[in-house]
Amino acid sequence: MSGGDPVAETSSGTAIGARFGTQLRQCRQAVGLSLRQLAGRVGYDYSYLSQVERGQRPGSADLARLCDRELGTGHQLTDTYAEKHRRATPVEPLPLDPLGAAWHQLTSGYGGEDAVDECGDPHSVPPGRLLPELVSELQLLQARGPEHVASQAVRATRLCVLIAETLTGLGESRGARRWWWAGRAIADDSGEGWLRSELRAAEAVSGLAERRPLPQLLELADDALALAQHGLVRPSAVLQAHAVRARVLAALGEAVEAHRALQEVLSCSDALPSASTHDLPPYQVHGLEGRVCTSLGYGTAGCLLLGRALELCPDDNLGERARLQVAQAECLALEGEVAAALALAMRVLVELPDEWHTYYLYDDADRVLSAARQREPGLLGVRDLQVLLERRAYLSGRSVGSGSWPGQ
């Protein structure tokens, strides 16, 4: 341990963190760019950049590098961020594997100052750029010490979920497993039933894409539902638990139970109070409904609900919008519109920039391919979609298509 005053070191790191945000704002204003314009150039959400400039978010080395490039500031912002990071974590130099080090430190103790996570929308950042930002958030959380463990359970758990989902999206499902484990340990230690439920429901959804054993996923879904209905009940957690349980039951061929779960999903979404929308945005509610209907073979209903979700989904959430469209393609295939389904899925894969391609997107597209093969296996588009899926841009970095994405 360092022999210095930890309070003074933390204060120094905070001051430099504020200076990074101030310097970023000054550099941006010096070249006459608005927050939205700079956000568009560097690929980050403008509300997130605003929080960085105000010192409410730590930023990341990747953000500093991109801003230096777009603002023509050489290495000024990168150097300031690096100095902030050194002051914020004075005990040891940054290890070669910051993600692994963050996991080891988190599992031995975590802390912070608030139970509310005020992060910007992670869906507006490509996964490859999101991961270092999440690690930076986690390191900042750890640097504040273990004395506020209980108050930080929500934030720490959700960071674990986001890291696990992001790693899986980048094709690192094995590496994601320990983050699911860490998130479960933190949530369970918190004693919050709804938080424990939220974690298990998220892991079960990811497990469906990973094709993990269905009995294990059903156990997770059952646990999520039991926890969501116990103690302090959050309607959004109950909805998520019913939704993933319906999808797992449908995959197991338990049609009767799956239909009952679907009715619970629809009932919960109808009763969802507007106050809970900060936990589950309306587009995600309709997306859950649509995916459950799709898993049960209700193509028309699923397509309508997914279309409503797409209307409400923010334009800058390119990955989410792409997945909703591919899910719509599966609905079209279920209704016999195989050629249209294949065309839609291929258009999304070709036009979406490579940095937004994920394992989850390819799993969705693979379901379209499977549905198309069952109905019209000899169709030329079946082979074309298969070729696109074999390229796996999120693993190889090779371009799938033009890289132009309309955003609508």
C-alpha positions as CSV (number, residue, x, y, z in Angstrom):
1,M,0.0,0.0,0.0
2,S,1.1,3.6,-0.6
3,G,2.1,5.5,2.4
4,G,0.3,8.7,1.2
5,D,-2.9,10.2,2.4
6,P,-5.7,8.3,0.5
7,V,-8.1,11.2,1.0
8,A,-5.7,13.6,-0.6
9,E,-4.9,11.2,-3.4
10,T,-8.7,10.7,-4.1
11,S,-9.2,14.5,-4.1
12,S,-6.3,15.0,-6.5
13,G,-7.7,12.3,-8.9
14,T,-11.1,13.9,-8.7
15,A,-9.7,17.3,-9.5
16,I,-7.8,16.0,-12.5
17,G,-10.9,14.2,-13.6
18,A,-12.8,17.5,-13.6
19,R,-9.9,19.1,-15.5
20,F,-10.2,16.5,-18.2
21,G,-13.9,17.3,-18.7
22,T,-13.2,21.1,-18.7
23,Q,-10.4,20.7,-21.1
24,L,-12.5,18.6,-23.4
25,R,-15.3,21.3,-23.4
26,Q,-12.7,24.1,-24.1
27,C,-11.1,22.2,-27.0
28,R,-14.5,21.4,-28.5
29,Q,-15.7,25.0,-28.2
30,A,-12.4,26.2,-29.7
31,V,-13.1,24.5,-33.0
32,G,-16.9,25.5,-33.0
33,L,-18.3,22.0,-32.5
34,S,-21.5,21.2,-30.6
35,L,-21.8,18.2,-28.3
36,R,-24.0,16.4,-30.9
37,Q,-21.5,17.1,-33.7
38,L,-18.5,15.8,-31.7
39,A,-20.6,12.8,-30.5
40,G,-21.4,11.9,-34.1
41,R,-17.7,12.1,-35.1
42,V,-16.4,9.9,-32.2
43,G,-19.3,7.5,-32.0
44,Y,-20.4,8.3,-28.5
45,D,-23.8,9.4,-27.2
46,Y,-24.0,13.2,-26.8
47,S,-25.6,13.0,-23.3
48,Y,-22.6,10.8,-22.2
49,L,-20.2,13.4,-23.5
50,S,-22.1,16.1,-21.6
51,Q,-21.6,14.1,-18.4
52,V,-17.9,13.7,-19.1
53,E,-17.5,17.5,-19.6
54,R,-19.3,18.1,-16.3
55,G,-17.1,15.6,-14.5
56,Q,-20.0,13.2,-13.8
57,R,-18.5,10.4,-15.9
58,P,-14.8,9.4,-16.0
59,G,-14.5,9.1,-19.8
60,S,-12.0,6.6,-21.2
61,A,-8.6,6.4,-23.0
62,D,-10.5,5.5,-26.2
63,L,-12.7,8.6,-25.9
64,A,-9.7,10.9,-25.2
65,R,-7.8,9.5,-28.3
66,L,-10.8,9.9,-30.6
67,C,-11.4,13.5,-29.4
68,D,-7.8,14.4,-29.9
69,R,-8.0,13.1,-33.4
70,E,-11.3,15.0,-34.3
71,L,-10.4,18.2,-32.5
72,G,-6.8,18.4,-33.7
73,T,-5.4,18.6,-30.2
74,G,-2.4,16.2,-30.7
75,H,-2.2,14.2,-27.5
76,Q,-3.4,16.8,-25.0
77,L,-6.6,15.0,-24.0
78,T,-5.0,11.6,-24.0
79,D,-2.2,12.8,-21.7
80,T,-4.7,14.5,-19.3
81,Y,-6.8,11.4,-19.1
82,A,-3.7,9.2,-18.5
83,E,-2.6,11.5,-15.7
84,K,-6.1,11.4,-14.2
85,H,-6.0,7.6,-14.3
86,R,-2.6,7.4,-12.6
87,R,-3.8,9.7,-9.8
88,A,-7.1,7.9,-9.3
89,T,-5.3,4.5,-8.9
90,P,-2.0,5.3,-7.2
91,V,-1.4,2.0,-5.5
92,E,-0.2,0.0,-8.6
93,P,0.5,0.7,-12.2
94,L,-2.2,-0.3,-14.7
95,P,-1.8,-4.1,-15.4
96,L,-1.5,-5.5,-18.8
97,D,-5.0,-7.1,-18.5
98,P,-7.2,-4.4,-17.0
99,L,-10.4,-6.4,-17.5
100,G,-9.0,-9.4,-15.6
101,A,-7.6,-7.2,-12.9
102,A,-10.9,-5.4,-12.5
103,W,-12.7,-8.8,-12.1
104,H,-10.2,-10.0,-9.4
105,Q,-10.5,-6.7,-7.5
106,L,-14.3,-6.7,-7.8
107,T,-14.7,-10.2,-6.4
108,S,-12.6,-9.3,-3.4
109,G,-14.4,-6.1,-2.6
110,Y,-16.3,-3.3,-4.4
111,G,-17.7,0.1,-3.3
112,G,-18.8,3.6,-4.4
113,E,-21.1,6.4,-3.5
114,D,-24.6,5.9,-4.9
115,A,-27.1,3.1,-5.5
116,V,-28.3,4.7,-8.7
117,D,-26.5,4.2,-11.9
118,E,-26.7,7.4,-13.9
119,C,-24.8,6.0,-16.9
120,G,-25.8,7.0,-20.4
121,D,-27.4,4.5,-22.6
122,P,-24.9,1.8,-23.3
123,H,-26.8,0.7,-26.4
124,S,-25.6,3.9,-28.1
125,V,-22.0,2.8,-28.0
126,P,-20.5,0.1,-30.2
127,P,-19.5,-2.9,-28.1
128,G,-15.8,-2.7,-28.9
129,R,-15.7,0.9,-27.6
130,L,-18.1,0.2,-24.8
131,L,-15.9,-2.4,-23.1
132,P,-13.0,-0.1,-22.1
133,E,-15.5,2.5,-20.9
134,L,-17.2,-0.1,-18.6
135,V,-13.8,-1.2,-17.3
136,S,-13.0,2.5,-16.6
137,E,-16.3,2.9,-14.7
138,L,-15.6,-0.3,-12.7
139,Q,-12.1,0.9,-11.8
140,L,-13.4,4.2,-10.6
141,L,-16.0,2.4,-8.5
142,Q,-13.3,0.2,-7.0
143,A,-10.9,3.1,-6.3
144,R,-13.4,4.6,-3.9
145,G,-13.0,1.8,-1.4
146,P,-15.2,-1.0,0.0
147,E,-16.9,1.0,2.7
148,H,-20.1,1.5,0.7
149,V,-20.6,-2.0,-0.6
150,A,-24.4,-2.2,0.1
151,S,-25.2,1.1,-1.5
152,Q,-23.2,0.2,-4.7
153,A,-24.8,-3.3,-5.2
154,V,-27.1,-2.0,-8.0
155,R,-24.4,-0.2,-9.9
156,A,-21.8,-3.0,-9.5
157,T,-24.3,-5.7,-10.6
158,R,-25.3,-3.8,-13.7
159,L,-21.7,-3.2,-14.6
160,C,-21.1,-6.9,-14.4
161,V,-24.1,-7.6,-16.6
162,L,-23.1,-5.1,-19.2
163,I,-19.5,-6.4,-19.3
164,A,-20.8,-10.0,-19.6
165,E,-23.2,-9.1,-22.4
166,T,-20.6,-7.1,-24.2
167,L,-18.0,-9.9,-24.0
168,T,-20.6,-12.3,-25.3
169,G,-21.5,-9.9,-28.1
170,L,-17.8,-9.8,-29.1
171,G,-17.7,-13.6,-29.2
172,E,-16.0,-14.1,-25.8
173,S,-18.8,-16.1,-24.1
174,R,-16.3,-18.1,-22.0
175,G,-14.8,-14.9,-20.6
176,A,-18.3,-13.6,-19.9
177,R,-19.1,-16.5,-17.5
178,R,-17.0,-15.2,-14.6
179,W,-18.7,-11.8,-14.9
180,W,-22.1,-13.5,-14.6
181,W,-20.8,-15.2,-11.6
182,A,-19.5,-12.0,-10.1
183,G,-22.7,-10.2,-10.7
184,R,-24.7,-13.0,-9.1
185,A,-22.5,-12.9,-6.1
186,I,-22.9,-9.2,-5.6
187,A,-26.6,-9.2,-6.2
188,D,-27.2,-12.1,-3.8
189,D,-25.1,-10.4,-1.2
190,S,-27.3,-7.3,-1.5
191,G,-30.4,-9.1,-0.4
192,E,-32.5,-7.2,-3.1
193,G,-34.8,-9.8,-4.6
194,W,-35.6,-7.7,-7.7
195,L,-31.8,-7.2,-8.4
196,R,-31.1,-10.9,-8.0
197,S,-34.0,-11.5,-10.4
198,E,-32.8,-9.0,-13.0
199,L,-29.4,-10.6,-13.0
200,R,-30.7,-14.1,-13.6
201,A,-33.2,-13.0,-16.3
202,A,-30.4,-11.3,-18.2
203,E,-28.1,-14.3,-17.9
204,A,-30.9,-16.6,-19.1
205,V,-31.6,-14.4,-22.2
206,S,-27.9,-14.4,-23.0
207,G,-27.8,-18.1,-22.5
208,L,-30.5,-18.6,-25.1
209,A,-28.3,-16.9,-27.7
210,E,-25.3,-19.0,-26.5
211,R,-27.4,-22.2,-26.9
212,R,-26.6,-23.2,-23.3
213,P,-28.5,-26.3,-21.9
214,L,-32.2,-25.4,-21.7
215,P,-32.8,-27.1,-18.3
216,Q,-30.1,-24.8,-16.8
217,L,-31.8,-21.8,-18.4
218,L,-35.2,-22.8,-17.1
219,E,-33.8,-23.0,-13.6
220,L,-32.4,-19.5,-14.0
221,A,-35.8,-18.2,-15.3
222,D,-37.7,-19.9,-12.5
223,D,-35.4,-18.4,-9.9
224,A,-35.7,-15.0,-11.5
225,L,-39.5,-15.2,-11.4
226,A,-39.6,-16.4,-7.7
227,L,-37.2,-13.6,-6.7
228,A,-39.1,-10.9,-8.6
229,Q,-42.3,-11.8,-6.8
230,H,-40.8,-11.8,-3.4
231,G,-40.1,-8.8,-1.1
232,L,-39.9,-5.4,-2.8
233,V,-41.6,-6.1,-6.1
234,R,-40.5,-4.2,-9.3
235,P,-43.0,-4.8,-12.1
236,S,-40.3,-4.5,-14.7
237,A,-38.3,-7.4,-13.1
238,V,-41.5,-9.5,-13.0
239,L,-42.1,-8.8,-16.7
240,Q,-38.5,-9.7,-17.6
241,A,-38.7,-12.9,-15.7
242,H,-42.0,-14.0,-17.3
243,A,-40.6,-13.1,-20.7
244,V,-37.5,-15.2,-20.5
245,R,-39.3,-18.0,-18.9
246,A,-41.8,-18.1,-21.8
247,R,-39.0,-18.2,-24.3
248,V,-37.1,-21.0,-22.5
249,L,-40.4,-23.0,-22.2
250,A,-41.1,-22.6,-25.9
251,A,-37.6,-23.8,-26.8
252,L,-38.2,-26.8,-24.6
253,G,-41.4,-27.6,-26.5
254,E,-43.6,-26.9,-23.4
255,A,-46.3,-25.2,-25.4
256,V,-49.0,-25.0,-22.7
257,E,-46.7,-23.6,-20.1
258,A,-45.2,-21.2,-22.6
259,H,-48.6,-19.9,-23.6
260,R,-49.5,-19.3,-19.9
261,A,-46.2,-17.4,-19.5
262,L,-47.0,-15.3,-22.6
263,Q,-50.4,-14.3,-21.0
264,E,-48.4,-13.2,-17.9
265,V,-46.1,-11.2,-20.0
266,L,-49.0,-9.3,-21.7
267,S,-50.7,-8.8,-18.4
268,C,-47.6,-7.4,-16.8
269,S,-46.8,-5.1,-19.6
270,D,-50.4,-3.7,-19.5
271,A,-50.1,-3.0,-15.8
272,L,-46.5,-1.6,-16.0
273,P,-46.6,1.9,-14.4
274,S,-45.0,4.8,-16.2
275,A,-42.7,5.3,-13.2
276,S,-40.8,2.2,-14.1
277,T,-39.9,3.2,-17.6
278,H,-36.4,4.3,-16.3
279,D,-35.8,0.6,-15.6
280,L,-37.3,-0.7,-18.8
281,P,-37.8,1.7,-21.7
282,P,-41.0,1.2,-23.7
283,Y,-39.2,-0.1,-26.8
284,Q,-37.7,-2.8,-24.6
285,V,-41.1,-3.8,-23.3
286,H,-42.5,-4.2,-26.8
287,G,-39.3,-6.0,-27.8
288,L,-39.8,-8.5,-25.0
289,E,-43.4,-9.1,-26.0
290,G,-42.4,-9.5,-29.7
291,R,-39.7,-12.0,-29.0
292,V,-41.9,-14.1,-26.8
293,C,-44.6,-14.2,-29.6
294,T,-41.9,-15.1,-32.1
295,S,-40.6,-17.9,-30.0
296,L,-44.2,-19.3,-29.9
297,G,-44.6,-19.1,-33.6
298,Y,-46.9,-16.0,-33.7
299,G,-45.2,-14.3,-36.6
300,T,-47.8,-11.6,-37.3
301,A,-48.2,-10.6,-33.7
302,G,-44.5,-10.7,-33.2
303,C,-43.8,-8.6,-36.2
304,L,-46.3,-5.9,-35.1
305,L,-44.9,-5.7,-31.6
306,L,-41.3,-5.6,-32.9
307,G,-42.3,-2.9,-35.3
308,R,-43.7,-0.8,-32.4
309,A,-40.4,-1.4,-30.5
310,L,-38.4,-0.2,-33.6
311,E,-40.5,3.0,-33.8
312,L,-39.7,3.8,-30.2
313,C,-36.0,2.7,-30.2
314,P,-33.6,5.7,-30.3
315,D,-32.0,6.2,-33.7
316,D,-28.4,6.0,-32.3
317,N,-29.0,2.6,-30.8
318,L,-27.9,1.0,-34.1
319,G,-27.2,-2.5,-32.6
320,E,-30.6,-2.7,-30.9
321,R,-32.4,-1.5,-34.1
322,A,-30.6,-4.0,-36.2
323,R,-31.5,-6.9,-33.9
324,L,-35.2,-5.8,-33.9
325,Q,-35.2,-5.8,-37.7
326,V,-33.6,-9.2,-37.9
327,A,-36.2,-10.5,-35.3
328,Q,-38.9,-9.1,-37.7
329,A,-37.3,-11.1,-40.5
330,E,-37.8,-14.2,-38.4
331,C,-41.4,-13.3,-38.0
332,L,-41.8,-12.9,-41.8
333,A,-40.2,-16.3,-42.3
334,L,-42.6,-17.9,-39.8
335,E,-45.5,-16.4,-41.8
336,G,-44.2,-17.9,-45.1
337,E,-42.7,-14.6,-46.5
338,V,-39.3,-16.3,-46.8
339,A,-37.9,-14.2,-49.6
340,A,-38.8,-11.0,-47.8
341,A,-37.3,-12.4,-44.6
342,L,-34.0,-13.3,-46.2
343,A,-33.8,-9.9,-48.0
344,L,-34.4,-8.0,-44.8
345,A,-31.8,-10.0,-42.7
346,M,-29.2,-9.7,-45.4
347,R,-29.8,-6.0,-45.8
348,V,-29.2,-5.4,-42.1
349,L,-26.0,-7.5,-42.1
350,V,-24.6,-5.7,-45.2
351,E,-25.5,-2.1,-44.3
352,L,-24.7,-2.2,-40.5
353,P,-21.2,-0.9,-39.8
354,D,-18.9,-3.7,-38.7
355,E,-18.3,-2.2,-35.2
356,W,-22.0,-2.9,-34.4
357,H,-21.9,-6.6,-35.5
358,T,-22.3,-8.9,-32.5
359,Y,-22.7,-12.6,-31.6
360,Y,-26.3,-11.8,-30.6
361,L,-27.1,-10.3,-34.0
362,Y,-25.7,-13.3,-35.8
363,D,-27.7,-15.7,-33.5
364,D,-30.8,-13.7,-34.5
365,A,-29.9,-14.0,-38.2
366,D,-29.2,-17.7,-37.7
367,R,-32.8,-18.2,-36.5
368,V,-34.0,-16.5,-39.7
369,L,-31.9,-18.9,-41.7
370,S,-33.2,-21.9,-39.8
371,A,-36.8,-20.8,-40.3
372,A,-36.2,-20.2,-44.0
373,R,-34.6,-23.7,-44.4
374,Q,-37.6,-25.3,-42.9
375,R,-40.0,-23.6,-45.4
376,E,-38.1,-23.1,-48.6
377,P,-34.7,-24.8,-48.4
378,G,-34.0,-24.5,-52.1
379,L,-34.4,-20.7,-52.2
380,L,-31.3,-18.9,-53.5
381,G,-31.3,-16.4,-50.6
382,V,-30.9,-19.2,-48.1
383,R,-27.4,-19.9,-49.4
384,D,-26.6,-16.1,-49.6
385,L,-27.5,-15.6,-46.0
386,Q,-25.5,-18.6,-44.9
387,V,-22.4,-17.1,-46.7
388,L,-22.9,-13.8,-44.8
389,L,-23.3,-15.6,-41.5
390,E,-20.1,-17.6,-42.0
391,R,-18.0,-14.4,-42.2
392,R,-18.7,-13.3,-38.6
393,A,-17.4,-9.7,-38.9
394,Y,-17.4,-9.3,-35.1
395,L,-14.7,-11.9,-34.8
396,S,-12.5,-11.3,-37.8
397,G,-12.9,-7.5,-38.4
398,R,-13.5,-8.2,-42.1
399,S,-16.0,-6.0,-43.8
400,V,-19.4,-7.7,-44.5
401,G,-20.7,-5.0,-46.7
402,S,-20.7,-1.3,-47.5
403,G,-20.8,-0.2,-44.0
404,S,-23.4,2.4,-44.7
405,W,-26.4,2.4,-42.2
406,P,-29.4,4.6,-42.7
407,G,-30.3,4.7,-39.0
408,Q,-34.0,4.4,-39.6
